């Protein structure tokens, strides 16, 4: 099974011919040149591929995207505000190595050396980043900021953190 990474959402339709605005968290200005397919999660863990006709840069965090078979403003609107996912291979090609989103798939390790689990979502906020992991089958949001982040081990795909006392007790 392919691994998919959420990179953003289709924020709006644009123009009359079915173009869309893709807001992404890839950490760099990109036209997604060479990308052939994006995925939209129709149901939990059921990803529908959409093939790209063309793209162009709007700004650092947005791309105009035209998908095959989406030829009107009305059809495009049905895809907003759906989340957009990339296959793991494409994600690695297009995400900036310094972007917080690249922590997806890394394991979160606390200061006791306990592996808390794989980071399944990265939510960027103005003063911190929230990393979603699963603890006992429930989603837990772990804040990552200057005081809590110890180091990121790119080679071994691990993020080391010092968490506030009692934070994990909320989720257990």
BAVEX-479135 format. One line per 4 residues: number of its first residue (from 1); their letters; for each residue x, y, z of N, C-alpha, C, O, CB. Coordinates in nm, 4 decimals, m for minus. Last residue first. Glycine has a CB too. Layout:
# BAVEX-479135
NUM	A	X:Y:Z:X:Y:Z:X:Y:Z:X:Y:Z:X:Y:Z ~ ...
END
This chain:
# BAVEX-479135
172	XXXX	m0.4011:0.9317:2.7694:m0.3920:0.7897:2.8090:m0.5047:0.7517:2.9019:m0.5129:0.6367:2.9451:m0.2579:0.7605:2.8763 ~ m0.4125:1.2002:2.7187:m0.4495:1.1104:2.6095:m0.4497:0.9629:2.6497:m0.4939:0.8780:2.5722:m0.3555:1.1302:2.4941 ~ m0.3294:1.3186:2.9511:m0.4582:1.3615:2.8945:m0.5078:1.2597:2.7936:m0.6279:1.2347:2.7827:m0.4458:1.5003:2.8281 ~ m0.0730:1.2303:2.9816:m0.1767:1.1724:3.0667:m0.3162:1.2069:3.0168:m0.4107:1.1311:3.0389:m0.1599:1.2202:3.2099
168	XXXX	0.0874:1.3927:2.8259:0.0478:1.2616:2.7709:m0.0621:1.1958:2.8530:m0.1372:1.1137:2.8003:0.1685:1.1686:2.7639 ~ 0.1146:1.6123:3.0039:0.0539:1.6278:2.8711:0.0049:1.4940:2.8164:m0.1070:1.4843:2.7662:0.1542:1.6905:2.7735 ~ 0.2487:1.5815:3.2463:0.1055:1.5567:3.2427:0.0423:1.5647:3.1048:m0.0740:1.5272:3.0894:0.0383:1.6519:3.3311 ~ 0.4997:1.8210:3.1850:0.4486:1.7154:3.2739:0.2978:1.7035:3.2590:0.2270:1.8042:3.2590:0.4858:1.7442:3.4217
164	XXXX	0.5759:1.8930:2.8419:0.5319:1.9370:2.9744:0.4774:1.8193:3.0551:0.4160:1.7284:2.9992:0.4248:2.0470:2.9618 ~ 0.8475:1.7187:2.6773:0.7076:1.7584:2.6888:0.6738:1.8045:2.8297:0.7359:1.7601:2.9263:0.6169:1.6434:2.6488 ~ 1.0982:1.7425:2.4604:1.0764:1.7444:2.6048:0.9368:1.8013:2.6243:0.9108:1.9172:2.5922:1.1871:1.8295:2.6819 ~ 1.1755:1.5361:2.1711:1.1066:1.6464:2.2383:1.1093:1.6292:2.3898:1.1208:1.5179:2.4412:0.9619:1.6565:2.1893
160	XXXX	1.3032:1.4465:1.8577:1.3198:1.4356:2.0030:1.2612:1.5593:2.0699:1.2917:1.6723:2.0319:1.4700:1.4186:2.0411 ~ 1.2095:1.2669:1.5855:1.2005:1.4006:1.6427:1.2038:1.3835:1.7942:1.1190:1.3155:1.8521:1.0699:1.4768:1.5950 ~ 1.3587:1.0676:1.3273:1.3089:1.0821:1.4644:1.3113:1.2289:1.5062:1.4006:1.3049:1.4687:1.3932:0.9969:1.5626 ~ 1.4954:0.9457:1.1034:1.3549:0.9880:1.0977:1.2912:0.9931:1.2363:1.1865:0.9334:1.2610:1.2752:0.8938:1.0081
156	XXXX	1.7623:0.9045:1.0862:1.6842:0.7986:1.1498:1.5350:0.8302:1.1586:1.4574:0.7522:1.2138:1.7376:0.7727:1.2877 ~ 1.8305:1.1456:0.9495:1.8771:1.0143:0.9020:1.7908:0.9006:0.9573:1.7511:0.8108:0.8830:2.0239:0.9924:0.9420 ~ 1.7253:1.3581:1.1013:1.6752:1.3316:0.9662:1.7083:1.1893:0.9206:1.6248:1.1213:0.8609:1.7339:1.4327:0.8676 ~ 1.6394:1.4209:1.4016:1.7361:1.3283:1.3431:1.6819:1.2859:1.2061:1.6037:1.1914:1.1954:1.7610:1.2028:1.4371
152	XXXX	1.6080:1.7139:1.5708:1.5470:1.6354:1.4640:1.6580:1.5527:1.4005:1.7575:1.6066:1.3519:1.4747:1.7272:1.3575 ~ 1.5821:1.7942:1.9223:1.6544:1.7812:1.7957:1.5716:1.6994:1.6978:1.4794:1.6270:1.7354:1.7932:1.7156:1.8174 ~ 1.3975:1.9221:2.1041:1.5374:1.8981:2.1391:1.6226:1.8837:2.0130:1.7235:1.9525:1.9980:1.5503:1.7720:2.2272 ~ 1.1308:2.1341:2.1484:1.2057:2.0595:2.0465:1.3511:2.0466:2.0880:1.4205:2.1468:2.1053:1.1953:2.1286:1.9086
148	XXXX	1.0283:2.3020:2.3462:1.0021:2.1579:2.3545:1.0840:2.0743:2.2560:1.1040:1.9550:2.2789:0.8564:2.1324:2.3310 ~ 1.0993:2.5675:2.2962:1.1317:2.5094:2.4262:1.1158:2.3570:2.4291:1.1834:2.2899:2.5071:1.0443:2.5714:2.5326 ~ 1.0088:2.6132:2.0270:1.1490:2.6315:2.0640:1.1858:2.5615:2.1954:1.2931:2.5020:2.2048:1.1796:2.7793:2.0751 ~ 0.7665:2.3497:1.9749:0.8119:2.4884:1.9656:0.9540:2.4945:2.0190:1.0126:2.3915:2.0524:0.7173:2.5858:2.0448
144	XXXX	0.4995:2.1474:1.9318:0.6433:2.1535:1.9059:0.6779:2.3020:1.8891:0.6254:2.3700:1.8010:0.6845:2.0678:1.7771 ~ 0.2441:1.9720:2.1018:0.2992:2.1010:2.0581:0.4514:2.0933:2.0431:0.5217:2.0403:2.1292:0.2614:2.2123:2.1583 ~ 0.0570:1.7068:1.9879:0.1765:1.7377:2.0650:0.2344:1.8701:2.0142:0.2702:1.8805:1.8969:0.2817:1.6224:2.0545 ~ m0.2463:1.5559:2.0069:m0.1775:1.6706:1.9471:m0.0635:1.7139:2.0388:m0.0860:1.7529:2.1534:m0.2765:1.7888:1.9225
140	XXXX	m0.3531:1.2305:1.9366:m0.2969:1.3210:2.0372:m0.2228:1.4317:1.9644:m0.1459:1.4058:1.8718:m0.2017:1.2452:2.1365 ~ m0.6156:1.0118:1.8636:m0.5266:1.1161:1.8134:m0.4831:1.2073:1.9281:m0.5656:1.2549:2.0062:m0.5959:1.1982:1.7020 ~ m0.6074:0.6788:1.9907:m0.6688:0.8123:1.9889:m0.5664:0.9135:1.9385:m0.4471:0.9028:1.9667:m0.7208:0.8525:2.1308 ~ m0.4719:0.4389:2.0137:m0.5758:0.4489:1.9119:m0.6461:0.5832:1.9043:m0.7350:0.6015:1.8211:m0.6760:0.3449:1.9355
136	XXXX	m0.2752:0.4979:2.2053:m0.3836:0.4043:2.2387:m0.5019:0.4189:2.1428:m0.6176:0.4122:2.1844:m0.4306:0.4267:2.3833 ~ m0.2067:0.7705:2.0212:m0.1751:0.7102:2.1506:m0.2963:0.6266:2.1912:m0.4062:0.6792:2.2089:m0.1404:0.8200:2.2602 ~ m0.0826:0.8914:1.7235:m0.1864:0.8078:1.7825:m0.1341:0.7477:1.9119:m0.0301:0.6819:1.9131:m0.2311:0.6966:1.6843 ~ m0.0195:1.2418:1.6630:0.0242:1.1024:1.6721:m0.0933:1.0225:1.7278:m0.1918:1.0801:1.7739:0.1536:1.0868:1.7628
132	XXXX	0.0371:1.5533:1.5198:m0.0631:1.4545:1.5578:m0.0002:1.3156:1.5538:0.0634:1.2769:1.4558:m0.1871:1.4618:1.4642 ~ 0.1969:1.8364:1.6257:0.2175:1.7085:1.5589:0.1135:1.6104:1.6108:0.1033:1.5874:1.7313:0.3622:1.6547:1.5821 ~ 0.1817:2.1776:1.5772:0.1204:2.0643:1.6459:0.1447:1.9396:1.5616:0.1166:1.9376:1.4418:m0.0332:2.0879:1.6699 ~ 0.4048:2.4417:1.6281:0.3574:2.3394:1.5362:0.2944:2.2305:1.6222:0.3474:2.1953:1.7276:0.4742:2.2826:1.4449
128	XXXX	0.3721:2.7904:1.7109:0.4125:2.6530:1.7360:0.3587:2.5640:1.6247:0.2791:2.6057:1.5406:0.3625:2.6047:1.8745 ~ 0.2793:3.0381:1.6445:0.3898:3.0310:1.7400:0.4363:2.8901:1.7715:0.5293:2.8713:1.8499:0.3503:3.0976:1.8660 ~ 0.0823:2.9978:1.4258:0.1768:3.1098:1.4299:0.2973:3.0910:1.5236:0.4088:3.1256:1.4847:0.1038:3.2324:1.4705 ~ 0.0899:2.6503:1.3183:0.0232:2.7627:1.3820:0.1257:2.8751:1.3948:0.2450:2.8508:1.3765:m0.0368:2.7228:1.5221
124	XXXX	0.0502:2.3619:1.1253:0.1305:2.4818:1.1506:0.0429:2.5917:1.2088:m0.0640:2.6225:1.1560:0.1990:2.5306:1.0210 ~ 0.0383:2.0336:1.1918:m0.0498:2.1498:1.1837:0.0329:2.2721:1.2212:0.0796:2.2844:1.3345:m0.1758:2.1343:1.2774 ~ 0.0922:1.7251:1.0553:0.1621:1.8426:1.1068:0.0720:1.9630:1.0826:0.0339:1.9919:0.9691:0.3032:1.8614:1.0385 ~ 0.0255:1.3822:1.1209:m0.0186:1.5114:1.0673:0.0623:1.6212:1.1329:0.0971:1.6127:1.2506:m0.1710:1.5338:1.0905
120	XXXX	0.1539:1.1650:1.2215:0.0607:1.1408:1.1115:0.0068:1.2698:1.0494:m0.0500:1.2682:0.9403:m0.0545:1.0564:1.1602 ~ 0.4427:1.0461:1.3524:0.3720:1.1728:1.3280:0.2856:1.1536:1.2034:0.3367:1.1292:1.0941:0.4734:1.2942:1.3097 ~ 0.4342:0.7457:1.5410:0.4619:0.8134:1.4149:0.3798:0.9414:1.4032:0.2622:0.9445:1.4394:0.4326:0.7205:1.2967 ~ 0.5255:0.7373:1.8939:0.4537:0.6970:1.7734:0.4919:0.7822:1.6543:0.5701:0.8767:1.6645:0.3046:0.7047:1.7959
116	XXXX	0.6846:0.7648:2.1134:0.5425:0.7960:2.1288:0.4600:0.7558:2.0082:0.3381:0.7416:2.0181:0.5247:0.9429:2.1545 ~ 0.9330:0.5985:2.2598:0.8825:0.6239:2.1246:0.7317:0.6426:2.1354:0.6590:0.5472:2.1634:0.9191:0.5062:2.0252 ~ 1.1148:0.7309:2.5274:0.9968:0.6553:2.4867:0.9531:0.6969:2.3466:0.9380:0.8158:2.3181:0.8818:0.6759:2.5873 ~ 1.3153:0.8797:2.6345:1.3534:0.7837:2.5314:1.2378:0.6987:2.4822:1.2579:0.6051:2.4048:1.4612:0.6948:2.5830
112	XXXX	1.2362:1.0788:2.7927:1.2651:0.9522:2.8618:1.3101:0.8448:2.7631:1.3396:0.7321:2.8028:1.1411:0.9037:2.9393 ~ 1.1675:1.2821:2.6196:1.2967:1.2935:2.6885:1.3321:1.1706:2.7721:1.4456:1.1585:2.8181:1.2961:1.4151:2.7773 ~ 1.0135:1.1064:2.3346:1.0158:1.2017:2.4471:1.1494:1.1956:2.5198:1.2350:1.1137:2.4861:0.9004:1.1725:2.5459 ~ 0.9946:1.1060:1.9862:1.0616:1.0448:2.1007:1.0641:1.1464:2.2145:1.1102:1.2590:2.1961:1.2067:0.9978:2.0636
108	XXXX	0.8126:1.0287:1.7057:0.8280:1.1282:1.8116:0.8820:1.0578:1.9357:0.8224:0.9617:1.9844:0.6921:1.2006:1.8423 ~ 0.9207:0.9436:1.3807:0.8727:0.8995:1.5112:0.9051:1.0059:1.6147:1.0125:1.0661:1.6116:0.9356:0.7633:1.5509 ~ 0.7947:1.0713:1.0663:0.9009:1.0581:1.1666:0.8389:1.0041:1.2956:0.7184:1.0174:1.3171:0.9731:1.1957:1.1920 ~ 0.5693:1.1172:0.9158:0.6300:0.9850:0.9075:0.7461:0.9642:1.0031:0.7922:0.8514:1.0201:0.6764:0.9605:0.7690
104	XXXX	0.6426:1.4567:0.8810:0.5443:1.3501:0.8615:0.6164:1.2170:0.8450:0.7128:1.2064:0.7692:0.4544:1.3792:0.7383 ~ 0.8334:1.6486:0.8725:0.8352:1.5613:0.9902:0.7299:1.4500:0.9803:0.7287:1.3588:1.0630:0.8117:1.6440:1.1171 ~ 0.7827:1.8123:0.6602:0.8717:1.6984:0.6349:0.8857:1.6076:0.7565:0.9441:1.4998:0.7457:1.0090:1.7480:0.5925 ~ 0.6403:2.0260:0.7545:0.5631:1.9139:0.7008:0.6522:1.7918:0.6747:0.6021:1.6796:0.6679:0.4924:1.9558:0.5713
100	XXXX	0.8281:2.2251:0.8127:0.7758:2.1404:0.9209:0.7032:2.0156:0.8700:0.7049:1.9115:0.9357:0.6815:2.2210:1.0075 ~ 1.0989:2.2435:0.5804:0.9569:2.2667:0.6090:0.9098:2.1738:0.7214:0.9476:2.0567:0.7246:0.8710:2.2450:0.4811 ~ 1.3519:2.1853:0.4996:1.3375:2.2633:0.6229:1.1918:2.2861:0.6629:1.1651:2.3425:0.7690:1.4063:2.3966:0.6069 ~ 1.3236:2.0572:0.2591:1.3752:1.9791:0.3723:1.3607:2.0534:0.5040:1.3576:1.9907:0.6099:1.5213:1.9437:0.3497
96	XXXX	1.0167:2.1054:0.0904:1.1457:2.1625:0.1297:1.1945:2.0871:0.2537:1.1155:2.0566:0.3429:1.1340:2.3176:0.1580 ~ 0.8619:1.8611:m0.1139:0.8665:1.9298:0.0160:1.0073:1.9815:0.0432:1.1054:1.9103:0.0219:0.8212:1.8351:0.1300 ~ 0.8921:1.7185:m0.3570:0.8411:1.8554:m0.3588:0.8478:1.9298:m0.2255:0.8398:2.0526:m0.2250:0.7014:1.8534:m0.4046 ~ 0.9951:1.4586:m0.3153:1.0489:1.5431:m0.4220:1.0136:1.6909:m0.4045:1.0952:1.7783:m0.4337:0.9979:1.4947:m0.5558
92	XXXX	0.8382:1.3536:m0.1112:0.9823:1.3713:m0.0881:1.0462:1.4620:m0.1927:1.1410:1.5344:m0.1624:1.0527:1.2358:m0.0879 ~ 0.5918:1.3386:m0.2467:0.6076:1.4261:m0.1299:0.7554:1.4555:m0.1058:0.7929:1.5704:m0.0825:0.5443:1.3615:m0.0038 ~ 0.6407:1.1368:m0.4326:0.6203:1.2747:m0.4795:0.6395:1.3739:m0.3653:0.6968:1.4810:m0.3849:0.4795:1.2910:m0.5407 ~ 0.6601:0.9164:m0.2560:0.7711:0.9491:m0.3468:0.7614:1.0939:m0.3953:0.8617:1.1653:m0.3989:0.7720:0.8529:m0.4675
88	XXXX	0.4053:0.9161:m0.1257:0.5290:0.9398:m0.0514:0.6449:0.9815:m0.1418:0.7200:1.0727:m0.1074:0.5672:0.8153:0.0256 ~ 0.1502:1.1018:m0.2953:0.2164:0.9746:m0.2673:0.3530:1.0069:m0.2063:0.4095:1.1130:m0.2327:0.2306:0.8861:m0.3980 ~ m0.0297:1.3676:m0.1361:0.0658:1.3204:m0.2361:0.1155:1.1827:m0.1949:0.1223:1.1503:m0.0764:0.1847:1.4199:m0.2522 ~ m0.3516:1.5218:m0.0958:m0.2479:1.4305:m0.0499:m0.1556:1.3969:m0.1667:m0.1981:1.3974:m0.2822:m0.3099:1.3016:0.0107
84	XXXX	m0.5687:1.7749:0.0125:m0.4904:1.7179:m0.0966:m0.3745:1.6384:m0.0383:m0.3082:1.6819:0.0559:m0.4388:1.8288:m0.1924 ~ m0.9056:1.8219:0.1252:m0.7630:1.8092:0.1524:m0.6945:1.7359:0.0381:m0.7525:1.6475:m0.0250:m0.7391:1.7357:0.2856 ~ m1.1540:2.0471:m0.0087:m1.1028:1.9129:0.0197:m0.9514:1.9138:0.0388:m0.8792:1.9934:m0.0213:m1.1404:1.8167:m0.0931 ~ m1.3671:2.2600:0.0085:m1.2271:2.2732:0.0501:m1.1667:2.1368:0.0863:m1.1318:2.1146:0.2022:m1.2160:2.3693:0.1700
80	XXXX	m1.3797:2.1850:m0.3389:m1.3313:2.2734:m0.2323:m1.4188:2.2545:m0.1092:m1.5392:2.2340:m0.1249:m1.3317:2.4229:m0.2780 ~ m1.4926:2.0356:m0.5343:m1.3682:1.9834:m0.4761:m1.3129:2.0722:m0.3655:m1.2110:2.0394:m0.3047:m1.2637:1.9672:m0.5841 ~ m1.7014:2.1791:m0.6311:m1.7345:2.0571:m0.5568:m1.6106:1.9971:m0.4888:m1.6232:1.9170:m0.3962:m1.7979:1.9535:m0.6510 ~ m1.5794:2.3746:m0.7865:m1.6281:2.4122:m0.6526:m1.6612:2.2903:m0.5669:m1.6507:2.2960:m0.4444:m1.7518:2.5009:m0.6647
76	XXXX	m1.5414:2.2410:m1.0290:m1.4262:2.2706:m0.9437:m1.4706:2.3018:m0.8008:m1.4057:2.2596:m0.7051:m1.3459:2.3886:m1.0011 ~ m1.7989:2.2432:m1.1311:m1.7362:2.1144:m1.0999:m1.6181:2.1351:m1.0053:m1.5971:2.0566:m0.9129:m1.6897:2.0431:m1.2295 ~ m1.8304:2.5223:m1.1652:m1.9216:2.4481:m1.0793:m1.8611:2.3133:m1.0365:m1.8710:2.2745:m0.9201:m2.0551:2.4258:m1.1514 ~ m1.6374:2.5912:m1.3545:m1.6284:2.6479:m1.2194:m1.7129:2.5674:m1.1208:m1.6723:2.5465:m1.0065:m1.6735:2.7953:m1.2196
72	XXXX	m1.5314:2.3067:m1.5467:m1.6187:2.4206:m1.5199:m1.5992:2.4670:m1.3760:m1.5520:2.3931:m1.2896:m1.7670:2.3841:m1.5460 ~ m1.3766:2.0812:m1.5811:m1.3772:2.1804:m1.6874:m1.4701:2.2991:m1.6647:m1.4861:2.3830:m1.7532:m1.4140:2.1150:m1.8133 ~ m1.2046:1.8264:m1.4934:m1.2673:1.9357:m1.4187:m1.2642:2.0570:m1.5115:m1.1633:2.1271:m1.5202:m1.1927:1.9648:m1.2798 ~ m1.0613:1.6524:m1.6505:m1.2022:1.6222:m1.6253:m1.2757:1.7275:m1.5441:m1.3973:1.7185:m1.5276:m1.2127:1.4922:m1.5555
68	XXXX	m0.7531:1.7138:m1.4883:m0.8236:1.6516:m1.6004:m0.9677:1.6215:m1.5608:m0.9937:1.5714:m1.4514:m0.7517:1.5221:m1.6454 ~ m0.7081:2.0270:m1.3209:m0.7169:1.8814:m1.3172:m0.7947:1.8299:m1.4378:m0.8896:1.8934:m1.4837:m0.7832:1.8343:m1.1866 ~ m0.4907:2.2834:m1.2580:m0.5981:2.2412:m1.3478:m0.5949:2.0896:m1.3526:m0.4920:2.0300:m1.3844:m0.5827:2.3039:m1.4919 ~ m0.4013:2.5152:m1.0082:m0.3912:2.3778:m1.0582:m0.5139:2.3464:m1.1430:m0.6266:2.3783:m1.1053:m0.3779:2.2761:m0.9406
64	XXXX	m0.1942:2.7560:m0.8686:m0.3119:2.7343:m0.9522:m0.2959:2.5964:m1.0134:m0.1891:2.5634:m1.0651:m0.3279:2.8464:m1.0632 ~ m0.0763:2.7400:m0.5379:m0.0530:2.7052:m0.6777:m0.1881:2.7000:m0.7478:m0.2849:2.6463:m0.6938:0.0234:2.5687:m0.6911 ~ 0.0727:2.8900:m0.2486:m0.0439:2.8564:m0.3299:m0.0038:2.8334:m0.4750:0.0879:2.8965:m0.5277:m0.1493:2.9674:m0.3212 ~ 0.2825:2.9911:m0.1050:0.2084:2.8798:m0.0450:0.0859:2.8376:m0.1263:0.0043:2.7586:m0.0788:0.1652:2.9174:0.0943
60	XXXX	0.4001:3.1969:m0.2558:0.4845:3.0991:m0.1860:0.4090:2.9759:m0.1379:0.4664:2.8672:m0.1310:0.5505:3.1645:m0.0686 ~ 0.1650:3.2088:m0.5341:0.2559:3.2727:m0.4378:0.3337:3.1630:m0.3654:0.3332:3.0480:m0.4092:0.1770:3.3630:m0.3352 ~ 0.1051:3.0753:m0.7789:0.0287:3.1937:m0.7383:0.1132:3.2752:m0.6401:0.1317:3.3954:m0.6588:m0.1088:3.1532:m0.6738 ~ 0.2441:2.8950:m1.0474:0.2632:2.9508:m0.9134:0.1715:3.0707:m0.8925:0.1616:3.1576:m0.9791:0.4106:2.9917:m0.8918
56	XXXX	0.0510:2.6470:m1.2161:0.1334:2.7681:m1.2183:0.1366:2.8262:m1.0772:0.0435:2.8083:m0.9987:0.0780:2.8733:m1.3214 ~ m0.0207:2.3488:m1.4058:m0.0062:2.4217:m1.2800:0.0694:2.5499:m1.3057:0.1428:2.5617:m1.4039:0.0661:2.3361:m1.1734 ~ m0.2313:2.1076:m1.5766:m0.1328:2.2165:m1.5726:m0.1312:2.2795:m1.4345:m0.2257:2.2663:m1.3567:m0.1639:2.3235:m1.6801 ~ m0.3478:1.8561:m1.5326:m0.3300:1.9057:m1.6693:m0.2228:2.0133:m1.6723:m0.1345:2.0121:m1.7580:m0.4628:1.9608:m1.7255
52	XXXX	m0.3203:1.5811:m1.3188:m0.2946:1.7238:m1.3369:m0.2745:1.7566:m1.4843:m0.1943:1.6930:m1.5526:m0.1718:1.7672:m1.2556 ~ m0.5665:1.3593:m1.2003:m0.4514:1.3831:m1.2861:m0.4417:1.5313:m1.3218:m0.5417:1.5970:m1.3508:m0.4603:1.2973:m1.4136 ~ m0.6393:1.2238:m0.8919:m0.6789:1.3258:m0.9891:m0.5539:1.3617:m1.0682:m0.4488:1.3907:m1.0109:m0.7422:1.4534:m0.9189 ~ m0.7343:0.9299:m0.7137:m0.6348:1.0070:m0.7876:m0.7004:1.1080:m0.8824:m0.8031:1.0801:m0.9442:m0.5437:0.9128:m0.8663
48	XXXX	m0.8631:0.8977:m0.3923:m0.9001:0.9047:m0.5329:m0.7948:0.9876:m0.6074:m0.7682:1.1019:m0.5700:m1.0431:0.9662:m0.5503 ~ m0.8213:0.6851:m0.1187:m0.7708:0.8006:m0.1916:m0.8034:0.7905:m0.3402:m0.7756:0.6897:m0.4051:m0.6203:0.8140:m0.1716 ~ m0.9282:0.6008:0.1741:m0.9668:0.5698:0.0366:m0.9347:0.6917:m0.0490:m1.0103:0.7889:m0.0518:m1.1192:0.5311:0.0263 ~ m0.9042:0.6585:0.4474:m0.8043:0.5713:0.3838:m0.8430:0.5250:0.2436:m0.7959:0.4207:0.1982:m0.7807:0.4509:0.4701
44	XXXX	m1.2350:0.7574:0.4587:m1.1185:0.7262:0.5415:m1.0298:0.6221:0.4720:m1.0748:0.5116:0.4416:m1.1632:0.6748:0.6806 ~ m1.3104:0.8799:0.1287:m1.3517:0.8226:0.2564:m1.2235:0.7886:0.3308:m1.1152:0.7908:0.2723:m1.4448:0.6952:0.2377 ~ m1.1552:1.0427:m0.0390:m1.3013:1.0391:m0.0529:m1.3663:0.9874:0.0751:m1.4644:1.0438:0.1236:m1.3423:0.9507:m0.1728 ~ m0.8886:1.2364:m0.0422:m0.9431:1.1291:0.0403:m1.0957:1.1361:0.0347:m1.1573:1.2236:0.0956:m0.8918:1.1395:0.1878
40	XXXX	m0.7204:1.2857:m0.3408:m0.8193:1.3422:m0.2500:m0.8815:1.2252:m0.1761:m0.9226:1.1267:m0.2375:m0.9281:1.4280:m0.3264 ~ m0.3985:1.3327:m0.4812:m0.4998:1.2429:m0.4292:m0.5915:1.3194:m0.3350:m0.5473:1.4060:m0.2595:m0.4353:1.1228:m0.3576 ~ m0.2453:1.4123:m0.7960:m0.2725:1.4436:m0.6556:m0.3817:1.3465:m0.6112:m0.4491:1.2857:m0.6944:m0.3165:1.5962:m0.6352 ~ m0.0011:1.3459:m1.0459:m0.1229:1.3063:m0.9754:m0.1270:1.3652:m0.8346:m0.0264:1.3678:m0.7636:m0.1330:1.1537:m0.9688
36	XXXX	0.2326:1.4454:m1.1604:0.1257:1.3994:m1.2483:m0.0070:1.3806:m1.1763:m0.1133:1.3967:m1.2362:0.1657:1.2707:m1.3134 ~ 0.4823:1.6872:m1.1483:0.3855:1.6099:m1.0695:0.2680:1.5727:m1.1596:0.2110:1.6585:m1.2270:0.3364:1.6909:m0.9441 ~ 0.6246:1.8562:m1.3096:0.6539:1.7136:m1.3178:0.5592:1.6269:m1.2365:0.5564:1.5051:m1.2543:0.7935:1.6888:m1.2730 ~ 0.6071:2.1254:m1.0927:0.6453:2.0807:m1.2262:0.6846:1.9338:m1.2230:0.7684:1.8927:m1.1428:0.7608:2.1660:m1.2813
32	XXXX	0.5011:2.2726:m0.8845:0.4773:2.1287:m0.8875:0.5071:2.0693:m1.0250:0.4412:1.9749:m1.0685:0.3334:2.0987:m0.8482 ~ 0.5841:2.5213:m0.8578:0.4772:2.5054:m0.9554:0.4391:2.3581:m0.9680:0.3558:2.3219:m1.0511:0.5197:2.5622:m1.0922 ~ 0.6639:2.6629:m0.5393:0.6758:2.5557:m0.6379:0.5579:2.5577:m0.7328:0.4460:2.5914:m0.6943:0.6859:2.4194:m0.5691 ~ 0.8276:2.7895:m0.2644:0.7497:2.8262:m0.3815:0.7714:2.7174:m0.4866:0.8854:2.6841:m0.5188:0.7904:2.9685:m0.4359
28	XXXX	0.8139:2.5827:0.0302:0.8860:2.6556:m0.0735:0.7907:2.6871:m0.1880:0.6882:2.6215:m0.2064:1.0081:2.5742:m0.1243 ~ 0.6610:2.4362:0.2071:0.7738:2.5122:0.2588:0.8569:2.5841:0.1547:0.9608:2.6413:0.1878:0.8607:2.4230:0.3340 ~ 0.4292:2.2979:0.1665:0.5535:2.2347:0.1214:0.6781:2.3131:0.1600:0.7894:2.2622:0.1471:0.5503:2.2171:m0.0279 ~ 0.1606:2.3291:0.2189:0.2564:2.3512:0.3277:0.3918:2.2918:0.2925:0.4617:2.2407:0.3800:0.2045:2.2904:0.4591
24	XXXX	m0.0759:2.4960:m0.0037:0.0096:2.3857:0.0405:0.1040:2.4284:0.1521:0.1246:2.5473:0.1764:0.0898:2.3314:m0.0767 ~ m0.3720:2.5394:m0.1698:m0.2912:2.5947:m0.0606:m0.2096:2.4794:m0.0053:m0.2650:2.3773:0.0353:m0.3805:2.6627:0.0521 ~ m0.4629:2.5586:m0.4956:m0.4130:2.4623:m0.3983:m0.3272:2.5361:m0.2967:m0.2219:2.5895:m0.3314:m0.3321:2.3488:m0.4675 ~ m0.7332:2.6624:m0.6689:m0.6200:2.7151:m0.5931:m0.5856:2.6107:m0.4867:m0.6670:2.5786:m0.4001:m0.6530:2.8564:m0.5281
20	XXXX	m0.8265:2.5457:m0.9990:m0.8398:2.5484:m0.8537:m0.7170:2.6134:m0.7921:m0.6106:2.6193:m0.8538:m0.8596:2.4060:m0.7976 ~ m1.0198:2.5772:m1.3014:m0.8937:2.5816:m1.2275:m0.9226:2.5910:m1.0781:m1.0286:2.6378:m1.0365:m0.8062:2.7012:m1.2739 ~ m1.2520:2.5776:m1.4572:m1.2298:2.4694:m1.3620:m1.0956:2.4684:m1.2924:m1.0598:2.3686:m1.2299:m1.2464:2.3430:m1.4300 ~ m1.2928:2.7978:m1.6183:m1.2632:2.6701:m1.6844:m1.2243:2.5590:m1.5877:m1.1698:2.4570:m1.6298:m1.1528:2.6893:m1.7839
16	XXXX	m1.3182:3.0442:m1.5031:m1.4407:2.9803:m1.5502:m1.4193:2.8402:m1.6050:m1.5160:2.7704:m1.6354:m1.5039:3.0647:m1.6553 ~ m1.1343:3.1229:m1.1965:m1.1670:3.1331:m1.3382:m1.2922:3.0540:m1.3727:m1.3625:3.0038:m1.2851:m1.0505:3.0848:m1.4226 ~ m1.1031:2.8927:m0.9416:m1.0473:3.0139:m1.0005:m1.0808:3.0136:m1.1486:m1.0577:2.9145:m1.2179:m0.8927:3.0233:m0.9773 ~ m1.2076:2.7752:m0.6178:m1.2041:2.7621:m0.7635:m1.1549:2.8958:m0.8185:m1.1635:2.9987:m0.7516:m1.3465:2.7230:m0.8232
12	XXXX	m1.0051:2.7100:m0.3249:m1.1048:2.7854:m0.4013:m1.0985:2.7459:m0.5478:m0.9991:2.6912:m0.5956:m1.0828:2.9375:m0.3858 ~ m0.8408:2.5269:m0.1909:m0.9030:2.6360:m0.1170:m1.0155:2.7052:m0.1920:m1.1107:2.7536:m0.1308:m0.7999:2.7362:m0.0809 ~ m0.7578:2.2189:m0.1396:m0.8073:2.2955:m0.2537:m0.8938:2.4060:m0.1947:m1.0071:2.3814:m0.1533:m0.8884:2.2048:m0.3571 ~ m0.4845:2.1912:0.0941:m0.6241:2.1755:0.0537:m0.6522:2.2573:m0.0710:m0.5804:2.3519:m0.1033:m0.7189:2.2172:0.1672
8	XXXX	m0.2008:1.9934:0.1957:m0.2804:2.1157:0.1965:m0.4230:2.0884:0.1551:m0.4765:1.9797:0.1766:m0.2190:2.2198:0.1050 ~ m0.0718:1.7524:0.2109:0.0104:1.8713:0.1859:m0.0686:2.0015:0.1911:m0.0092:2.1093:0.1909:0.0771:1.8593:0.0517 ~ m0.0537:1.4408:0.3604:m0.1403:1.5567:0.3374:m0.0528:1.6801:0.3212:0.0305:1.7094:0.4069:m0.2423:1.5758:0.4544 ~ 0.0774:1.1577:0.2084:0.1045:1.2685:0.2981:0.0152:1.3861:0.2610:0.0089:1.4263:0.1448:0.2537:1.3086:0.2928
4	XXXX	0.0556:0.7996:0.1937:0.0159:0.9315:0.1453:0.0418:1.0365:0.2525:0.0300:1.0090:0.3719:m0.1326:0.9322:0.1041 ~ 0.1977:0.5040:0.0781:0.1853:0.5932:0.1923:0.1538:0.7317:0.1370:0.2190:0.7766:0.0427:0.3162:0.5939:0.2809 ~ 0.0511:0.2205:m0.0808:0.1253:0.3458:m0.0845:0.0994:0.4257:0.0419:m0.0066:0.4159:0.1038:0.0873:0.4279:m0.2084 ~ 0.0835:m0.1190:0.0000:0.0000:0.0000:0.0000:0.0874:0.1244:0.0000:0.1862:0.1318:0.0730:m0.0947:0.0003:0.1212
END
